[in-house]
Amino acid sequence: MTDVAYIDHALRSARPQAVGALLRYFRDLDRAEEAFQEASLRALKNWPVNGPPRDPVAWLVLVGRNVGLDAVRRGKRSEPPPAEDAISNFDDAEADMAERLDNSHYRDDVLRLLFICCHPDLPAVQQIVLALRVVSGLTVKEIARAFLVSESAMEQRITRAKSRVAQAEVPFETPGAAERAERLGAVAAMVYLIFNEGYSASGGQAHMRVSLCEEAIRLSRLLLTLFPSEPEIMGLMALVLLQHARTPARLDADSAIILLDDQDRSLWNRDMIAEGLALIEKALRHREPGSYQIQAAIAGVHAQAARPEDTDWSEIDQLYGALERLQPSPVVTLNRAVAVSKARGPEAALAMIEPLAAPLGAYFHFFGVKGGLLMQLGRAEEARVAFDHAIALARTPAEAAHIRLHLDRLMKEGQTPEKKVGQDVGIPRPRSSSV
Amino acid sequence: MLYAFLCCHDEAIVNSWTKEEDDAVLAKRHKVTEKLAARGKLGPAVRLMPTTATTTVRMGREPVVLDGPFTETKEALLGFYLIDCDSLEEAIETAKQIGQDENVTFEIRPVRLFLPQGKAS
C-alpha cells in the first residue's frame, strides 16, 4: 500500500472522531468541517515527509483546532467579535486539549455528530444524505450519484439540511446515561436506513448501491467500537453484515433480482457471515432482546442453511413472532407470513396476510407475497390481479421485472401450482420518504 | 527458535480497506510466506475477526466476562504467524519482508510452548 493510499485511509477513518471533536470545540458544523479539511491538506503535505503520527485523530484535531482558531482571529478584524460564550468555549477547548483524547471522549463526540444528522425535522433521506456528507465524508458528487440526482441538486439539499440542523439546539455537554441511550437508538436507526437505502434502493435504476451498504457497515463498526457492550449495536452490526454477505448473489448479470431460494449460496461472503453469527452469539449473552438482534438472528438462520430446503422455517416463524411482540408492524407480519407459508403451507400464510390489505394497500411486497401465495394455491386469476398491483407499485425496474417473470410463468403454466413464493425474503424495511 | 509474529495495526484503517486492497496486501505477503513454507519454516497463520467480536474473560475470585478487547489501544492484535527462525535477527528480517510497504507493526515474541494438536506434552 502506497503512502498516499495509507494517508487517504487514515483521513477517512479518522474523520468521524476528528470532526466530532472539532464540532465540540467550535460548536459550528461548517467551521468544524473546514478545520478538518484544512488539517487533512496539511496531513497530505506533512505526513509523507515526517511520517504518519502515532495517533492520526489527535493530530488532526490539534491541527484543525489551531487552523480554526486562526481563522476566527483573522475574522475578528473585519467582523464583529464572536459571542461571549463562543470565546469562553475556546478557552475550554484549550483545557480540553491538555487532557488525553481517549475513546470515551470520542464516543460522545461521534455520537453527537451522528445525532445531529438524525434531526427529527429532517426527512429520512435528508438525514442519510447529511450523515454521508458530514460523518462519512463522501463527496457531493458521490452522494448525488448514489441518489441519481444532479450534483447541484444534491448540493442544495445538503445546504438546506445543514441550515436546518444549525438552527437546532444541540446540547454540547456530556450526555447522561439516558440521553446517551436515546441518541444511540436514533443513530442506530439512521445507520440502518443508510443500509436499507443501499440494500433496496427506493428509486432509480441501480437496485443495490453497494457503497451505501459498505458505508453503513463502516458506521456500525464505528458505533460498536465506541459502545462495545451494547447488545442492540452488536445486533445492528450482525444484521448489516449478514444481509450484505448475500450481495454477490442477489442480482444476475442483467441486474434482475434472484430470489433467496435461487441464489448461488457459494457466492455468499463467508467471512461476513461468520462475524455476524459471532456477534449474535455475543449479543444473546446479554439477555436484552431487541429488534436488531432478532432481525440479525433471522438473517443468521438463512445464512446457516447450506441449501434453501435446509432452512429452519419454524425457527424463523418464531423469531418473527418475537419481533411482532416487540415491535408490532404489518410489514413484520408480512415477512412472518412468508416463513409460515414454508413451515405450515400457503393457506395459513394467506389467512395471516388478509388483515394486512388495508395497512399495506400501497406496499409492493404485500402484493408480491399475496400473488405468490395465490399462485402456490393454483388460484391463477387472483394471483394475476395481485401481481398487476405489485407492478404498479414497484419502485425499481428490477422489482417490476421480477413480478413480470411470475406473470410469464402463470401464462405458460396455466393452472399448474407454483412452488415458489414471490418474495425476496429480507428485512422488514422501514419506509423512507422519497427524496 | 520458533517465533510468533503478532500483527498489530490500526483497526479502523484495516477495516476501511476495500476488498481489492485487502486482497493485494494478502497476495504481497503470500509471496514471502510461500518461500518460508517451502523451506518448512512456516507454522500456522491466523487472522482474527475485528476486535468488536472479542470477548474478554478476566479471571479473579469471580471471573468477569467483558465485551471487547482487553486493552483499548489504537493498534490491535489482528492476527499472527508462527515462523521458525534461526535468530532474532532473522525474525526481524522476516517481519520486515512480510510487512514491506505496509504500516503494520509486528510484535515478535519467542514461543515458549507450541502444541499444534493442543495435546499436553
Interface residues (C-beta under 8 A of the other chain):
Chain A: M1 T2 A5 Y6 H9 A10 R12 S13 A14 P52 R54 D55 P56 D102 N103 R218 R221 L222 L224 T225 P228 S229 M234 M237 A274 E275 A278 L279 K282 R285
Chain B: D10 E11 A12 I13 N15 S16 W17 E21 A24 V25 M49 P50 T51 T52 A53 T55 V65 L66 D67 G68 E72 K74 D101 E102 N103
